[in-house]
Amino acid sequence: MYDRILLPTDGSEAAEAAAPDAFELAETYGAEIHVLYVVDTRTLATVDLGAERVLTMLEEEGNAAVERLRSRAEDAGLDVVTAVESGSPASIIVDYSEDHDVDLVVMATHGRRGLDRYLLGSVAERVVRGSDAPVLTVRYVTDAE
């Protein structure tokens, strides 16, 4: 049913909360896990000086994030492909999914509501709306909730 599962991450604890679901599905179906980090270049438009330094730091952060998940997936006995790309996160996730013939996207949602959701938008929501592949969203719940 699933041969390739995409697990996008922004390196946060919330994003990595979707990993157990992705790994379990990959193990069940013998699927390959694709871990993707997107350097959000939209934020660089507001950086006048030192944009190259900021981009390098964000790429390093992305490499560390995909490495953590790659290591966890390999420890679980899964085949893993990693990538760090730049652009608008939702667009890159959808494009990556199409370009790599992904069968399922598994991603976390921060569960923002109200004004926060309106102001910050939702990458997960845009992926759900734009992806041809099914998208499983895993709501991140903090201890405070």
N, CA and C atoms as a LAMMPS dump frame, in Angstrom:
ITEM: TIMESTEP
0
ITEM: NUMBER OF ATOMS
435
ITEM: BOX BOUNDS ff ff ff
-5.0000000000000000e+02 5.0000000000000000e+02
-5.0000000000000000e+02 5.0000000000000000e+02
-5.0000000000000000e+02 5.0000000000000000e+02
ITEM: ATOMS id mol type element x y z
1 1 1 N 0.817 -1.196 0
2 1 2 C 0 0 0
3 1 3 C 0.864 1.265 0
4 2 1 N 1.888 1.28 0.857
5 2 2 C 2.802 2.428 0.925
6 2 3 C 4.211 1.95 0.654
7 3 1 N 4.848 2.549 -0.354
8 3 2 C 6.241 2.234 -0.66
9 3 3 C 7.186 3.333 -0.198
10 4 1 N 6.709 4.582 -0.236
11 4 2 C 7.507 5.733 0.152
12 4 3 C 6.656 6.64 1.039
13 5 1 N 7.17 6.915 2.243
14 5 2 C 6.48 7.774 3.198
15 5 3 C 7.356 8.987 3.452
16 6 1 N 6.777 10.166 3.294
17 6 2 C 7.498 11.415 3.519
18 6 3 C 7.224 11.916 4.927
19 7 1 N 8.295 12.214 5.647
20 7 2 C 8.222 12.76 6.997
21 7 3 C 8.913 14.123 6.995
22 8 1 N 8.16 15.205 6.762
23 8 2 C 8.765 16.538 6.806
24 8 3 C 9.061 16.922 8.256
25 9 1 N 10.126 17.68 8.457
26 9 2 C 10.457 18.146 9.797
27 9 3 C 10.986 19.563 9.732
28 10 1 N 10.726 20.316 10.785
29 10 2 C 11.358 21.627 10.935
30 10 3 C 12.357 21.58 12.084
31 11 1 N 12.627 20.366 12.566
32 11 2 C 13.594 20.189 13.637
33 11 3 C 13.018 20.349 15.028
34 12 1 N 11.761 20.724 15.122
35 12 2 C 11.157 20.958 16.433
36 12 3 C 10.69 19.654 17.067
37 13 1 N 10.485 19.716 18.364
38 13 2 C 9.942 18.571 19.095
39 13 3 C 8.565 18.211 18.543
40 14 1 N 7.795 19.227 18.203
41 14 2 C 6.453 18.988 17.65
42 14 3 C 6.539 18.217 16.341
43 15 1 N 7.428 18.628 15.445
44 15 2 C 7.55 17.957 14.147
45 15 3 C 8.023 16.522 14.317
46 16 1 N 8.929 16.31 15.233
47 16 2 C 9.457 14.966 15.432
48 16 3 C 8.459 14.048 16.135
49 17 1 N 7.387 14.613 16.675
50 17 2 C 6.348 13.798 17.315
51 17 3 C 5.619 12.918 16.298
52 18 1 N 5.702 13.263 15.031
53 18 2 C 5.055 12.464 13.984
54 18 3 C 5.898 11.257 13.581
55 19 1 N 7.15 11.227 13.996
56 19 2 C 8.058 10.154 13.583
57 19 3 C 7.576 8.761 13.988
58 20 1 N 7.122 8.542 15.219
59 20 2 C 6.688 7.178 15.562
60 20 3 C 5.575 6.652 14.654
61 21 1 N 4.64 7.509 14.281
62 21 2 C 3.565 7.079 13.375
63 21 3 C 4.128 6.729 12.001
64 22 1 N 5.023 7.579 11.495
65 22 2 C 5.627 7.324 10.186
66 22 3 C 6.446 6.04 10.213
67 23 1 N 7.208 5.838 11.276
68 23 2 C 8.052 4.652 11.381
69 23 3 C 7.205 3.387 11.482
70 24 1 N 6.141 3.443 12.262
71 24 2 C 5.277 2.267 12.402
72 24 3 C 4.632 1.892 11.07
73 25 1 N 4.165 2.886 10.341
74 25 2 C 3.579 2.615 9.027
75 25 3 C 4.629 2.059 8.066
76 26 1 N 5.828 2.631 8.104
77 26 2 C 6.905 2.149 7.229
78 26 3 C 7.258 0.701 7.552
79 27 1 N 7.315 0.38 8.825
80 27 2 C 7.621 -0.999 9.22
81 27 3 C 6.503 -1.943 8.782
82 28 1 N 5.266 -1.529 8.977
83 28 2 C 4.117 -2.369 8.614
84 28 3 C 4.087 -2.667 7.121
85 29 1 N 4.371 -1.659 6.306
86 29 2 C 4.25 -1.802 4.849
87 29 3 C 5.582 -2.004 4.136
88 30 1 N 6.671 -2.051 4.876
89 30 2 C 7.97 -2.22 4.24
90 30 3 C 8.34 -1.008 3.398
91 31 1 N 7.913 0.166 3.835
92 31 2 C 8.121 1.4 3.065
93 31 3 C 9.449 2.062 3.409
94 32 1 N 9.922 2.832 2.463
95 32 2 C 11.095 3.66 2.633
96 32 3 C 10.639 4.993 3.235
97 33 1 N 11.407 5.509 4.196
98 33 2 C 11.102 6.797 4.815
99 33 3 C 11.931 7.882 4.132
100 34 1 N 11.28 8.964 3.758
101 34 2 C 11.956 10.15 3.234
102 34 3 C 11.813 11.245 4.28
103 35 1 N 12.932 11.717 4.811
104 35 2 C 12.914 12.795 5.794
105 35 3 C 13.338 14.066 5.072
106 36 1 N 12.49 15.088 5.169
107 36 2 C 12.726 16.346 4.452
108 36 3 C 12.689 17.521 5.409
109 37 1 N 13.7 18.351 5.316
110 37 2 C 13.744 19.621 6.046
111 37 3 C 13.744 20.727 4.999
112 38 1 N 12.898 21.719 5.186
113 38 2 C 12.847 22.839 4.251
114 38 3 C 13.356 24.101 4.948
115 39 1 N 14.427 24.665 4.403
116 39 2 C 14.921 25.949 4.874
117 39 3 C 13.954 26.992 4.337
118 40 1 N 13.256 27.656 5.234
119 40 2 C 12.234 28.63 4.848
120 40 3 C 12.905 29.923 4.402
121 41 1 N 13.131 30.049 3.108
122 41 2 C 13.824 31.228 2.579
123 41 3 C 12.964 32.473 2.59
124 42 1 N 11.667 32.325 2.859
125 42 2 C 10.808 33.511 2.953
126 42 3 C 11.267 34.412 4.077
127 43 1 N 11.837 33.842 5.13
128 43 2 C 12.292 34.639 6.268
129 43 3 C 13.561 35.414 5.937
130 44 1 N 14.307 34.98 4.934
131 44 2 C 15.549 35.658 4.584
132 44 3 C 15.31 36.981 3.877
133 45 1 N 14.122 37.185 3.361
134 45 2 C 13.812 38.435 2.657
135 45 3 C 13.908 39.629 3.589
136 46 1 N 13.775 39.414 4.884
137 46 2 C 13.828 40.524 5.844
138 46 3 C 15.223 40.727 6.414
139 47 1 N 16.185 39.882 6.025
140 47 2 C 17.548 39.986 6.531
141 47 3 C 18.372 40.786 5.533
142 48 1 N 18.806 41.978 5.951
143 48 2 C 19.578 42.828 5.042
144 48 3 C 21.038 42.382 4.954
145 49 1 N 21.662 42.255 6.09
146 49 2 C 23.074 41.892 6.121
147 49 3 C 23.232 40.491 6.696
148 50 1 N 24.132 39.765 6.147
149 50 2 C 24.431 38.451 6.69
150 50 3 C 23.466 37.356 6.279
151 51 1 N 22.744 37.555 5.172
152 51 2 C 21.774 36.553 4.736
153 51 3 C 22.459 35.223 4.438
154 52 1 N 23.662 35.272 3.876
155 52 2 C 24.393 34.035 3.57
156 52 3 C 24.728 33.279 4.846
157 53 1 N 25.117 34.015 5.878
158 53 2 C 25.444 33.385 7.161
159 53 3 C 24.192 32.738 7.763
160 54 1 N 23.071 33.454 7.693
161 54 2 C 21.814 32.917 8.218
162 54 3 C 21.409 31.674 7.435
163 55 1 N 21.524 31.723 6.111
164 55 2 C 21.184 30.572 5.273
165 55 3 C 22.047 29.369 5.632
166 56 1 N 23.332 29.583 5.818
167 56 2 C 24.241 28.506 6.202
168 56 3 C 23.84 27.906 7.543
169 57 1 N 23.499 28.761 8.499
170 57 2 C 23.08 28.277 9.821
171 57 3 C 21.79 27.468 9.72
172 58 1 N 20.843 27.923 8.906
173 58 2 C 19.584 27.201 8.737
174 58 3 C 19.809 25.86 8.04
175 59 1 N 20.708 25.823 7.078
176 59 2 C 21.03 24.557 6.413
177 59 3 C 21.684 23.583 7.382
178 60 1 N 22.557 24.09 8.247
179 60 2 C 23.186 23.239 9.263
180 60 3 C 22.129 22.695 10.224
181 61 1 N 21.191 23.545 10.618
182 61 2 C 20.089 23.117 11.479
183 61 3 C 19.277 22.021 10.781
184 62 1 N 19.024 22.208 9.497
185 62 2 C 18.287 21.216 8.72
186 62 3 C 19.021 19.898 8.632
187 63 1 N 20.314 19.954 8.39
188 63 2 C 21.108 18.728 8.328
189 63 3 C 21.094 17.983 9.658
190 64 1 N 21.162 18.722 10.754
191 64 2 C 21.11 18.083 12.079
192 64 3 C 19.738 17.448 12.314
193 65 1 N 18.685 18.126 11.895
194 65 2 C 17.324 17.606 12.093
195 65 3 C 17.098 16.322 11.308
196 66 1 N 17.503 16.301 10.043
197 66 2 C 17.287 15.082 9.255
198 66 3 C 18.206 13.96 9.742
199 67 1 N 19.374 14.309 10.235
200 67 2 C 20.281 13.294 10.756
201 67 3 C 19.694 12.618 11.991
202 68 1 N 19.081 13.394 12.891
203 68 2 C 18.453 12.799 14.084
204 68 3 C 17.386 11.784 13.685
205 69 1 N 16.543 12.172 12.722
206 69 2 C 15.473 11.268 12.299
207 69 3 C 16.016 10.098 11.48
208 70 1 N 17.042 10.34 10.679
209 70 2 C 17.664 9.252 9.921
210 70 3 C 18.2 8.2 10.884
211 71 1 N 18.869 8.644 11.913
212 71 2 C 19.435 7.731 12.898
213 71 3 C 18.344 6.924 13.599
214 72 1 N 17.271 7.592 13.99
215 72 2 C 16.161 6.892 14.648
216 72 3 C 15.522 5.87 13.706
217 73 1 N 15.351 6.243 12.448
218 73 2 C 14.731 5.334 11.475
219 73 3 C 15.628 4.132 11.213
220 74 1 N 16.913 4.377 11.056
221 74 2 C 17.834 3.263 10.823
222 74 3 C 17.899 2.348 12.036
223 75 1 N 17.839 2.922 13.243
224 75 2 C 17.814 2.109 14.459
225 75 3 C 16.576 1.216 14.491
226 76 1 N 15.498 1.674 13.844
227 76 2 C 14.263 0.886 13.767
228 76 3 C 14.298 -0.096 12.591
229 77 1 N 15.432 -0.115 11.86
230 77 2 C 15.58 -1.056 10.757
231 77 3 C 14.949 -0.597 9.459
232 78 1 N 14.726 0.7 9.312
233 78 2 C 14.057 1.232 8.121
234 78 3 C 15.058 1.792 7.119
235 79 1 N 14.681 1.752 5.835
236 79 2 C 15.452 2.404 4.783
237 79 3 C 15.082 3.879 4.784
238 80 1 N 16.097 4.743 4.698
239 80 2 C 15.864 6.179 4.84
240 80 3 C 16.557 6.955 3.732
241 81 1 N 15.864 7.967 3.238
242 81 2 C 16.417 8.952 2.311
243 81 3 C 16.236 10.306 2.986
244 82 1 N 17.266 11.142 2.975
245 82 2 C 17.139 12.461 3.594
246 82 3 C 17.386 13.555 2.568
247 83 1 N 16.792 14.712 2.839
248 83 2 C 16.983 15.864 1.957
249 83 3 C 16.794 17.143 2.746
250 84 1 N 17.57 18.149 2.377
251 84 2 C 17.397 19.507 2.879
252 84 3 C 17.242 20.384 1.652
253 85 1 N 16.1 21.068 1.563
254 85 2 C 15.823 21.928 0.418
255 85 3 C 15.435 23.315 0.914
256 86 1 N 15.439 24.276 0.009
257 86 2 C 15.12 25.653 0.374
258 86 3 C 13.904 26.144 -0.382
259 87 1 N 13.116 26.994 0.268
260 87 2 C 11.944 27.58 -0.361
261 87 3 C 10.821 27.749 0.629
262 88 1 N 9.614 27.78 0.107
263 88 2 C 8.412 27.87 0.928
264 88 3 C 8.053 26.457 1.389
265 89 1 N 8.001 26.201 2.704
266 89 2 C 7.849 24.827 3.194
267 89 3 C 6.703 24.033 2.571
268 90 1 N 5.509 24.565 2.558
269 90 2 C 4.374 23.792 2.027
270 90 3 C 4.587 23.454 0.556
271 91 1 N 5.038 24.409 -0.222
272 91 2 C 5.256 24.171 -1.652
273 91 3 C 6.343 23.131 -1.889
274 92 1 N 7.426 23.228 -1.147
275 92 2 C 8.518 22.277 -1.317
276 92 3 C 8.079 20.876 -0.901
277 93 1 N 7.324 20.764 0.183
278 93 2 C 6.845 19.453 0.63
279 93 3 C 5.961 18.815 -0.436
280 94 1 N 5.034 19.587 -0.985
281 94 2 C 4.143 19.07 -2.034
282 94 3 C 4.952 18.69 -3.271
283 95 1 N 5.87 19.554 -3.687
284 95 2 C 6.692 19.26 -4.868
285 95 3 C 7.561 18.017 -4.646
286 96 1 N 8.171 17.917 -3.484
287 96 2 C 9.009 16.753 -3.174
288 96 3 C 8.172 15.48 -3.232
289 97 1 N 6.994 15.55 -2.662
290 97 2 C 6.095 14.401 -2.662
291 97 3 C 5.801 13.934 -4.081
292 98 1 N 5.529 14.87 -4.961
293 98 2 C 5.236 14.53 -6.358
294 98 3 C 6.484 14.026 -7.075
295 99 1 N 7.608 14.716 -6.877
296 99 2 C 8.85 14.358 -7.576
297 99 3 C 9.388 12.992 -7.175
298 100 1 N 9.094 12.545 -5.959
299 100 2 C 9.621 11.278 -5.452
300 100 3 C 8.548 10.202 -5.334
301 101 1 N 7.408 10.456 -5.954
302 101 2 C 6.316 9.47 -6.001
303 101 3 C 5.971 8.946 -4.608
304 102 1 N 5.824 9.883 -3.671
305 102 2 C 5.502 9.549 -2.283
306 102 3 C 4.055 9.069 -2.205
307 103 1 N 3.842 8.008 -1.418
308 103 2 C 2.514 7.428 -1.255
309 103 3 C 1.757 8.008 -0.07
310 104 1 N 2.474 8.562 0.915
311 104 2 C 1.857 9.09 2.124
312 104 3 C 2.777 10.135 2.736
313 105 1 N 2.197 11.235 3.182
314 105 2 C 2.929 12.262 3.925
315 105 3 C 2.456 12.166 5.368
316 106 1 N 3.389 12.059 6.29
317 106 2 C 3.062 12.033 7.719
318 106 3 C 3.744 13.231 8.351
319 107 1 N 2.934 14.149 8.88
320 107 2 C 3.519 15.355 9.448
321 107 3 C 2.757 15.823 10.671
322 108 1 N 3.477 16.519 11.51
323 108 2 C 2.874 17.055 12.727
324 108 3 C 2.155 18.356 12.427
325 109 1 N 1.201 18.624 13.265
326 109 2 C 0.549 19.927 13.253
327 109 3 C 0.647 20.466 14.67
328 110 1 N 0.932 21.743 14.771
329 110 2 C 1.107 22.354 16.086
330 110 3 C -0.22 22.597 16.784
331 111 1 N -1.31 22.463 16.058
332 111 2 C -2.619 22.635 16.674
333 111 3 C -2.936 24.061 17.056
334 112 1 N -2.363 25.013 16.323
335 112 2 C -2.661 26.419 16.628
336 112 3 C -4.116 26.721 16.321
337 113 1 N -4.656 27.647 17.069
338 113 2 C -6.045 28.044 16.877
339 113 3 C -6.154 29.555 16.891
340 114 1 N -7.266 30.036 16.446
341 114 2 C -7.573 31.462 16.548
342 114 3 C -6.576 32.344 15.826
343 115 1 N -6.178 33.418 16.5
344 115 2 C -5.319 34.432 15.897
345 115 3 C -3.953 33.869 15.519
346 116 1 N -3.381 33.008 16.359
347 116 2 C -2.083 32.399 16.025
348 116 3 C -2.149 31.674 14.684
349 117 1 N -3.21 30.907 14.477
350 117 2 C -3.358 30.15 13.229
351 117 3 C -3.522 31.101 12.053
352 118 1 N -4.309 32.144 12.265
353 118 2 C -4.546 33.121 11.201
354 118 3 C -3.257 33.845 10.833
355 119 1 N -2.503 34.267 11.83
356 119 2 C -1.283 35.037 11.577
357 119 3 C -0.14 34.166 11.074
358 120 1 N 0.015 32.983 11.643
359 120 2 C 1.142 32.123 11.301
360 120 3 C 0.853 31.186 10.152
361 121 1 N -0.424 30.95 9.879
362 121 2 C -0.78 30.007 8.827
363 121 3 C -0.503 28.59 9.268
364 122 1 N -0.767 27.668 8.412
365 122 2 C -0.529 26.275 8.754
366 122 3 C 0.101 25.573 7.568
367 123 1 N 1.36 25.196 7.725
368 123 2 C 2.038 24.44 6.672
369 123 3 C 1.285 23.141 6.438
370 124 1 N 0.907 22.471 7.525
371 124 2 C 0.195 21.199 7.385
372 124 3 C -1.094 21.379 6.593
373 125 1 N -1.84 22.423 6.881
374 125 2 C -3.096 22.643 6.158
375 125 3 C -2.847 22.873 4.669
376 126 1 N -1.813 23.646 4.347
377 126 2 C -1.508 23.893 2.934
378 126 3 C -1.044 22.625 2.233
379 127 1 N -0.324 21.753 2.953
380 127 2 C 0.096 20.484 2.365
381 127 3 C -1.123 19.594 2.128
382 128 1 N -2.021 19.53 3.108
383 128 2 C -3.242 18.731 2.945
384 128 3 C -4.003 19.185 1.709
385 129 1 N -4.117 20.482 1.527
386 129 2 C -4.872 21.025 0.39
387 129 3 C -4.156 20.851 -0.939
388 130 1 N -2.819 20.814 -0.921
389 130 2 C -2.07 20.792 -2.172
390 130 3 C -1.518 19.444 -2.593
391 131 1 N -1.5 18.493 -1.69
392 131 2 C -0.859 17.21 -1.98
393 131 3 C -1.797 16.246 -2.698
394 132 1 N -1.266 15.569 -3.708
395 132 2 C -2.009 14.483 -4.356
396 132 3 C -1.965 13.222 -3.498
397 133 1 N -0.898 13.067 -2.713
398 133 2 C -0.778 11.91 -1.814
399 133 3 C -1.588 12.182 -0.547
400 134 1 N -2.098 11.133 0.081
401 134 2 C -2.784 11.321 1.359
402 134 3 C -1.82 11.913 2.387
403 135 1 N -2.371 12.687 3.306
404 135 2 C -1.572 13.319 4.356
405 135 3 C -2.149 12.93 5.709
406 136 1 N -1.315 12.318 6.529
407 136 2 C -1.692 11.986 7.894
408 136 3 C -1.095 13.059 8.794
409 137 1 N -1.946 13.821 9.483
410 137 2 C -1.44 14.828 10.401
411 137 3 C -1.517 14.29 11.822
412 138 1 N -0.452 14.528 12.55
413 138 2 C -0.344 14.082 13.934
414 138 3 C -0.282 15.334 14.797
415 139 1 N -1.295 15.523 15.615
416 139 2 C -1.353 16.726 16.444
417 139 3 C -0.369 16.61 17.589
418 140 1 N 0.456 17.619 17.733
419 140 2 C 1.423 17.676 18.82
420 140 3 C 0.714 18.203 20.058
421 141 1 N 0.789 17.445 21.123
422 141 2 C 0.166 17.848 22.378
423 141 3 C 1.259 18.02 23.408
424 142 1 N 1.285 19.185 24.044
425 142 2 C 2.28 19.443 25.086
426 142 3 C 1.717 18.987 26.429
427 143 1 N 2.591 18.89 27.394
428 143 2 C 2.174 18.519 28.747
429 143 3 C 1.229 19.562 29.344
430 144 1 N 1.338 20.797 28.861
431 144 2 C 0.515 21.881 29.398
432 144 3 C -0.943 21.792 28.927
433 145 1 N -1.198 21 27.887
434 145 2 C -2.573 20.938 27.352
435 145 3 C -3.412 19.935 28.078
